[in-house]
């Protein structure tokens, strides 16, 4: 055990790299992976692009390598996916749901090793890694039921002897470009729903979590092959920006679902719009919790701790801003710091660890720059503020600051566990400060007042896509539509009517009268 030489001590754990190597070997074997793996699947495995090494962010050791796609590989994959889509769309939707159900069972059978691979490759603590795979399983369950409820509607026609109705049909090929922080679940949200809607899917995961992409695709491919269906229904084209850029520009990709930064998302949106394609964007989040003076403080402290430190602050729904009413500000800060002092940092696979590493060295540098910006912009570090360079991996201290609501650093999303705290006097100013940033993903208010609750979720309340009361900003359920407004992109994934983004809406009028009455009473004599 290491002891931090700071005024407020963090408990950190070192761990044996040899033990990590043994865990890695067993995990890869259980998932059918090797030290070297092909990263392109379109009915057959291949890959002629560059080789990318996957690095354990907790140890700095190479876990394995993946041969990525080049543009020729992607071109072939898109051709195969387009052909597969023509076959898949003809399968009745409930039968498509049956295939997704089998995929759900295959994922469940591998939940333990797949969750461990997420912990090894992304850096999430093991319960979060397993929980992420469970999210895919849950959305697959949801999609199976949805496959029998892709309902249109009958619209009353003003013309006698006519039937007007609205029907939904598949868009064709869906390109999914996912980020490192959810290497399983984001693809699962898109793939499971898109598949029951009748589309084929081409996936480009993050290069730094390429092993997870290959492992998931192997599980899905086996189900497709067992059912004598084209493997290209669930295609994989591992790669970096070149492959993502090509997907965004290619007319064969009818819908591009992109999860990542606002800057990159803006480029994706422009590229897709230029060819009149469809895009689904899940971009940055700068999420806030407001704790009013009538809140349950115990509940709020636990919620803030979870929302700010979960996955080392690398969730799009991480709480990054905390607005505290002046009446409870000092007490709340004192209790929150005491809670932070109990956080164990270290090996994501070890029981009791709450905070694993940041994903890359670049993330550590962004954390350090964020801390420096806080100080330069008049803020104070109330707790933490240090990168833990004495540990082997990419570890930092979960950090609490005190700073003005309009400081530039507060308005910038930093993908690290930095929590900015701000005091307010009136709830109306806290709501305004919640809404003043460019992003609009998730938000939460802690209060016991029904009036404040309903104002918060109303037109004068939060402007985010996710608006919570007395729960954290993270941990969204699959049954609701997930996504945000403004610079978060406006896309919606998972539940509710999100499935409609993966389909074409068609208004159909059938004339069974033998006559030709025209709408609006127009007559041609």
C-alpha positions in Angstrom: 0.0 0.0 0.0 1.2 3.5 -0.9 0.6 6.5 1.3 0.3 9.9 -0.4 2.6 12.6 1.0 -0.2 15.1 1.1 -2.3 16.8 3.8 -5.3 14.8 2.9 -4.4 11.1 2.4 -5.6 8.9 -0.4 -5.4 5.2 -0.1 -3.8 3.7 -3.2 -2.9 0.2 -4.1 0.0 -1.1 -6.1 -0.3 -4.5 -7.7 1.7 -7.2 -9.2 2.3 -6.9 -13.0 2.9 -10.6 -13.1 -0.6 -11.2 -11.7 -2.0 -8.8 -14.3 -0.2 -10.8 -17.0 -1.8 -14.0 -15.8 -5.2 -12.5 -15.7 -4.8 -11.1 -19.2 -3.7 -14.5 -20.6 -6.7 -16.3 -19.1 -9.1 -13.5 -20.2 -7.9 -13.4 -23.8 -8.1 -17.2 -24.1 -11.7 -17.3 -22.7 -12.7 -14.8 -25.4 -10.9 -16.5 -28.3 -8.3 -13.8 -28.5 -4.6 -14.1 -29.0 -1.6 -11.8 -28.7 -2.2 -10.8 -32.3 -5.7 -10.5 -33.7 -7.4 -9.6 -37.0 -9.5 -6.5 -36.6 -11.8 -6.6 -39.7 -14.9 -8.8 -40.0 -17.3 -8.8 -42.9 -18.3 -12.4 -43.0 -14.6 -13.4 -42.8 -11.8 -12.1 -40.7 -9.0 -10.0 -42.2 -7.2 -6.7 -42.0 -4.4 -5.1 -43.9 -4.0 -1.8 -42.1 -1.6 -0.8 -39.3 -1.2 -2.9 -36.2 -2.3 -1.2 -33.0 -1.2 -2.4 -29.6 -3.7 -2.3 -26.7 -2.1 -1.1 -23.5 -3.3 -1.7 -19.9 -3.7 1.8 -18.5 -3.1 0.5 -14.9 0.3 -1.1 -15.7 1.5 0.3 -19.1 1.9 -3.2 -20.4 0.8 -4.3 -23.8 -2.3 -6.7 -23.6 -2.4 -7.6 -27.3 -2.4 -6.3 -30.8 -5.0 -5.8 -33.5 -4.5 -5.6 -37.3 -6.7 -2.7 -38.3 -8.6 -2.0 -41.5 -7.2 0.0 -44.4 -9.5 1.8 -46.8 -9.6 -1.2 -49.1 -10.8 -3.4 -46.2 -13.5 -0.8 -45.3 -14.7 -0.6 -48.9 -15.1 -4.4 -49.0 -16.8 -4.4 -45.6 -19.3 -1.8 -46.7 -20.1 -3.7 -49.9 -20.6 -6.9 -47.9 -22.7 -5.0 -45.3 -24.9 -3.5 -48.0 -25.6 -7.0 -49.5 -26.2 -8.4 -46.0 -28.7 -5.6 -45.3 -30.9 -6.7 -48.3 -31.1 -10.2 -46.8 -31.6 -9.1 -43.2 -34.4 -6.6 -44.0 -36.5 -9.4 -45.5 -36.4 -11.4 -42.2 -39.6 -10.7 -40.2 -38.9 -8.4 -37.3 -39.8 -11.0 -34.6 -37.4 -13.4 -36.2 -34.7 -10.8 -36.1 -35.5 -10.4 -32.4 -34.9 -14.1 -32.0 -31.3 -13.7 -33.4 -30.7 -10.8 -31.0 -32.0 -13.0 -28.1 -29.4 -15.6 -29.0 -26.8 -12.9 -29.1 -27.9 -11.8 -25.6 -27.5 -15.3 -24.3 -24.0 -15.6 -25.9 -22.9 -12.3 -24.3 -24.3 -13.5 -20.9 -22.2 -16.7 -21.2 -19.1 -14.5 -21.6 -20.0 -11.7 -19.2 -17.2 -12.4 -16.7 -14.2 -12.5 -19.1 -15.6 -9.7 -21.3 -16.1 -7.5 -18.2 -12.5 -8.3 -17.2 -11.3 -7.3 -20.6 -13.1 -3.9 -20.3 -11.3 -3.5 -16.9 -7.9 -4.5 -18.4 -8.2 -2.5 -21.6 -10.3 0.6 -20.7 -9.4 0.8 -17.0 -12.9 0.6 -15.4 -13.1 -1.2 -12.1 -14.3 -4.7 -12.5 -17.9 -4.2 -11.3 -18.3 -1.4 -13.9 -16.7 -3.5 -16.6 -19.2 -6.4 -15.9 -22.0 -3.8 -15.5 -21.2 -2.5 -19.0 -21.6 -5.9 -20.5 -24.9 -6.2 -18.6 -26.1 -3.0 -20.3 -25.7 -4.7 -23.7 -27.5 -7.7 -22.3 -30.3 -5.5 -21.0 -30.7 -3.6 -24.2 -30.8 -6.9 -26.1 -33.7 -8.0 -23.9 -35.4 -4.7 -24.6 -34.8 -5.1 -28.4 -36.3 -8.5 -28.4 -39.6 -7.2 -27.1 -39.3 -4.2 -29.4 -39.1 -6.5 -32.4 -42.8 -7.1 -32.0 -43.7 -3.5 -31.5 -42.3 -1.5 -34.4 -45.7 -0.1 -34.9 -46.8 2.6 -37.3 -50.2 4.2 -37.2 -53.4 4.6 -39.1 -54.2 8.2 -40.1 -57.8 9.2 -41.0 -58.1 10.1 -44.6 -60.3 13.0 -45.8 -61.1 11.0 -49.0 -63.7 8.3 -49.1 -62.5 4.8 -50.0 -58.9 5.6 -49.0 -56.7 4.3 -46.2 -53.7 6.4 -45.0 -51.1 4.9 -42.7 -47.6 5.5 -41.5 -45.1 2.6 -41.7 -41.5 2.2 -40.7 -38.8 0.4 -42.8 -35.0 -0.1 -42.2 -32.6 2.6 -43.3 -30.1 0.0 -44.6 -26.5 0.2 -43.3 -25.8 1.8 -39.9 -22.2 2.9 -39.1 -21.4 3.0 -35.4 -18.3 4.9 -34.3 -17.9 4.4 -30.6 -15.6 5.8 -27.9 -13.1 4.2 -25.5 -15.1 4.9 -22.4 -17.9 2.6 -23.2 -16.3 0.0 -25.5 -19.2 -2.5 -25.2 -22.4 -0.7 -24.2 -22.6 2.1 -26.8 -22.2 -0.4 -29.6 -24.8 -2.6 -27.9 -27.3 0.2 -27.6 -27.0 0.9 -31.4 -26.5 -2.6 -32.6 -29.3 -4.4 -30.8 -31.9 -1.8 -31.7 -30.6 -1.3 -35.2 -30.7 -5.0 -35.9 -34.3 -5.6 -34.9 -35.1 -2.6 -37.1 -33.7 -4.6 -40.0 -30.3 -2.9 -40.6 -26.8 -4.3 -41.0 -24.2 -2.6 -38.8 -20.6 -1.6 -39.5 -18.7 -0.9 -36.3 -15.5 1.2 -35.8 -14.6 1.1 -32.1 -11.9 3.2 -30.5 -8.4 2.1 -31.4 -7.4 2.0 -27.8 -10.1 -0.6 -27.0 -9.7 -2.6 -30.2 -9.5 -6.0 -28.4 -12.9 -5.5 -26.9 -14.3 -4.7 -30.3 -12.9 -7.9 -31.7 -14.1 -10.0 -28.7 -17.7 -8.7 -29.0 -17.8 -9.2 -32.7 -16.5 -12.8 -32.3 -19.5 -13.5 -30.0 -22.0 -12.0 -32.4 -20.5 -13.6 -35.5 -20.8 -17.1 -34.1 -24.5 -16.6 -33.6 -25.0 -15.3 -37.1 -23.0 -18.2 -38.6 -24.9 -20.8 -36.5 -28.1 -19.4 -38.0 -26.7 -19.4 -41.6 -27.0 -15.6 -41.8 -24.4 -13.3 -43.4 -21.8 -12.4 -40.9 -21.6 -9.0 -42.4 -24.8 -8.1 -40.7 -22.5 -7.3 -37.7 -19.4 -6.1 -39.5 -16.2 -4.7 -37.8 -13.7 -2.3 -39.3 -11.2 -1.4 -36.6 -9.2 1.7 -37.2 -8.5 5.3 -36.4 -9.6 8.7 -37.8 -9.0 7.7 -41.4 -11.6 4.9 -41.2 -14.1 7.0 -39.2 -13.8 9.8 -41.7 -14.4 7.4 -44.6 -17.5 6.0 -42.9 -18.8 9.6 -42.4 -18.4 10.4 -46.1 -19.6 7.1 -47.7 -23.1 7.1 -49.2 -23.4 3.4 -48.5 -23.7 4.2 -44.8 -27.3 5.4 -44.4 -27.0 6.4 -40.7 -23.8 7.3 -38.9 -24.1 7.0 -35.1 -21.1 8.8 -33.6 -20.1 9.0 -29.9 -17.2 11.2 -29.0 -16.0 14.8 -28.6 -18.1 17.8 -29.7 -15.3 18.9 -32.1 -15.1 15.6 -33.9 -18.9 15.2 -33.9 -19.3 18.6 -35.6 -17.0 17.3 -38.4 -18.9 14.1 -38.7 -22.3 15.9 -38.8 -21.1 18.2 -41.6 -19.7 15.3 -43.6 -22.9 13.2 -43.3 -25.2 16.2 -44.0 -23.2 17.1 -47.1 -24.3 13.8 -48.7 -27.8 14.1 -47.1 -27.3 11.1 -44.9 -28.6 10.7 -41.3 -26.5 11.1 -38.2 -27.0 10.3 -34.5 -24.7 12.3 -32.3 -23.8 11.6 -28.7 -21.2 14.2 -27.8 -19.8 16.1 -24.8 -21.3 16.5 -21.4 -20.6 19.1 -18.7 -23.1 17.9 -16.2 -24.2 19.6 -13.0 -25.8 18.7 -9.8 -27.7 21.3 -7.8 -28.1 20.7 -4.0 -30.7 22.9 -2.5 -30.9 23.8 1.2 -33.9 21.4 1.8 -32.2 18.4 0.2 -31.4 15.1 1.9 -27.7 15.7 2.4 -26.7 12.1 3.0 -28.3 11.1 -0.2 -26.7 14.0 -2.1 -23.2 13.4 -0.8 -23.3 9.7 -1.8 -24.7 10.6 -5.2 -22.1 13.3 -5.9 -19.3 11.0 -4.9 -20.6 8.3 -7.3 -21.3 10.6 -10.2 -18.0 12.5 -10.0 -15.6 9.6 -9.4 -17.3 6.7 -11.3 -14.9 5.5 -14.1 -12.4 8.0 -12.9 -14.5 10.9 -14.3 -14.5 9.5 -17.9 -18.2 9.2 -18.5 -20.1 11.5 -20.7 -22.6 11.8 -17.7 -19.9 12.4 -15.1 -20.8 15.2 -12.7 -18.3 18.0 -13.4 -20.1 21.0 -11.7 -21.7 21.1 -8.3 -23.9 24.0 -7.2 -24.4 24.2 -3.5 -26.9 26.5 -1.7 -25.1 28.9 0.7 -27.0 27.5 3.7 -25.5 24.0 3.3 -22.3 24.8 1.3 -19.7 24.5 4.1 -21.2 21.4 5.7 -21.6 19.7 2.4 -18.0 20.4 1.3 -16.6 19.1 4.6 -18.6 15.9 4.3 -17.7 15.4 0.7 -14.0 15.8 1.4 -14.2 13.2 4.1 -15.9 10.9 1.6 -13.2 11.5 -1.0 -10.5 10.7 1.6 -11.9 7.1 1.7 -11.5 6.5 -2.0 -9.2 3.6 -2.9 -7.3 4.1 -6.1 -5.5 1.3 -7.9 -5.9 -2.1 -9.7 -9.3 -2.1 -11.4 -9.6 -5.8 -10.9 -9.1 -5.7 -7.1 -12.1 -5.7 -4.8 -12.7 -2.5 -2.9 -11.1 -0.2 -5.5 -13.4 2.7 -6.4 -11.2 4.6 -8.8 -9.1 3.0 -11.5 -6.7 4.8 -13.9 -7.3 7.3 -16.6 -7.3 5.7 -20.0 -4.1 7.3 -21.5 -1.1 9.4 -20.6 -2.8 12.1 -22.7 -5.7 12.0 -20.3 -3.3 12.5 -17.3 -1.8 15.6 -19.0 -5.3 17.0 -19.6 -6.1 16.5 -15.9 -2.9 18.3 -14.9 -3.6 21.1 -17.3 -7.2 21.4 -15.9 -5.8 21.8 -12.4 -3.4 24.5 -13.5 -6.2 26.3 -15.3 -8.3 26.3 -12.1 -5.5 27.9 -10.2 -4.7 30.4 -13.0 -8.4 31.4 -13.2 -8.8 32.3 -9.5 -10.0 28.9 -8.3 -8.8 26.8 -5.3 -8.0 23.1 -5.0 -10.0 21.9 -2.0 -8.9 18.3 -2.3 -6.6 16.2 -4.6 -5.1 18.0 -7.6 -2.2 15.6 -8.2 -1.2 13.0 -10.7 0.1 9.9 -8.9 3.3 9.5 -10.8 4.7 7.2 -8.1 2.3 4.5 -9.4 3.0 2.7 -12.6 -0.3 3.4 -14.4 -2.3 6.5 -15.4 -3.6 7.4 -11.9 -4.7 10.7 -10.6 -6.4 12.0 -7.4 -10.1 12.7 -7.7 -10.2 16.4 -7.2 -12.5 19.0 -5.8 -12.2 22.7 -6.7 -13.9 26.0 -5.6 -14.2 28.4 -8.5 -16.5 30.9 -10.2 -19.4 29.5 -12.3 -18.3 31.3 -15.4 -14.6 30.5 -15.3 -13.5 29.2 -18.8 -12.2 25.9 -17.3 -15.6 25.3 -15.8 -17.2 25.6 -19.2 -14.8 23.1 -20.7 -15.3 19.3 -20.5 -12.2 17.7 -19.0 -12.5 13.9 -19.2 -11.0 13.4 -15.7 -12.3 13.3 -12.1 -12.3 17.1 -11.5 -15.4 18.4 -9.7 -15.9 22.2 -9.6 -18.0 23.5 -6.7 -19.9 26.8 -6.8 -22.0 28.5 -4.1 -25.4 30.0 -4.9 -28.0 31.9 -3.0 -31.2 31.5 -5.1 -32.2 28.4 -7.1 -33.0 30.5 -10.1 -29.4 31.5 -10.5 -28.3 27.8 -10.1 -30.6 26.7 -12.8 -29.3 29.5 -15.1 -25.7 28.5 -14.4 -26.6 24.8 -15.1 -27.9 26.0 -18.5 -25.2 28.5 -19.4 -22.6 25.9 -20.8 -22.6 24.8 -24.4 -23.3 21.1 -23.5 -26.7 19.8 -22.5 -26.5 16.1 -21.6 -27.4 15.4 -18.0 -28.4 17.3 -14.9 -29.8 16.7 -11.4 -31.5 18.6 -8.6 -31.6 17.5 -5.0 -34.6 18.9 -3.2 -37.6 17.7 -1.2 -39.8 20.5 -2.6 -42.4 19.3 -5.2 -42.6 22.8 -6.5 -38.9 23.0 -7.2 -38.9 19.4 -8.7 -41.6 20.2 -11.2 -40.2 23.6 -12.1 -36.8 21.9 -12.7 -38.3 19.4 -15.2 -40.5 22.1 -16.9 -39.8 24.7 -19.6 -38.0 27.1 -17.2 -35.8 24.4 -15.7 -32.9 22.4 -17.0 -32.2 22.5 -20.8 -30.5 19.1 -20.8 -31.7 15.9 -22.5 -31.6 14.0 -19.1 -33.2 15.9 -16.2 -33.1 14.0 -12.8 -34.3 14.7 -9.3 -32.6 13.2 -6.3 -30.4 10.8 -8.3 -27.0 11.4 -9.9 -26.3 12.6 -13.4 -25.0 9.1 -14.4 -26.5 5.6 -14.4 -29.2 6.1 -17.0 -31.7 3.3 -17.5 -32.0 1.6 -20.9 -35.8 2.2 -21.1 -35.5 5.9 -21.6 -34.1 7.7 -24.6 -30.4 8.6 -23.8 -28.9 11.8 -25.2 -28.6 15.5 -24.9 -29.2 18.9 -26.4 -27.0 21.8 -27.8 -23.4 20.7 -28.3 -24.2 17.3 -27.0 -25.6 16.7 -30.5 -29.4 16.0 -30.1 -29.2 12.3 -30.8 -31.1 9.7 -28.8 -30.1 6.1 -28.2 -31.5 3.2 -26.2 -35.2 3.2 -25.2 -38.4 5.2 -25.8 -38.8 6.1 -29.5 -35.0 6.1 -30.2 -35.6 3.1 -32.5 -37.2 5.4 -35.0 -33.9 7.0 -35.9 -32.8 3.6 -37.3 -35.8 3.5 -39.7 -37.4 5.3 -42.6 -40.8 6.8 -41.9 -43.2 6.4 -44.8 -46.7 7.8 -45.2 -48.8 5.5 -47.4 -52.2 6.2 -49.0 -54.1 3.3 -50.5 -57.1 4.0 -52.8 -59.6 1.1 -52.9 -62.5 3.2 -54.1 -62.0 3.0 -57.8 -62.4 6.8 -57.9 -59.9 9.6 -57.9 -61.0 12.3 -55.5 -58.2 14.8 -54.9 -57.4 16.3 -51.5 -58.5 19.9 -50.7 -61.5 19.4 -53.1 -59.4 20.1 -56.2 -61.2 19.0 -59.5 -59.9 18.4 -63.0 -62.8 18.6 -65.4 
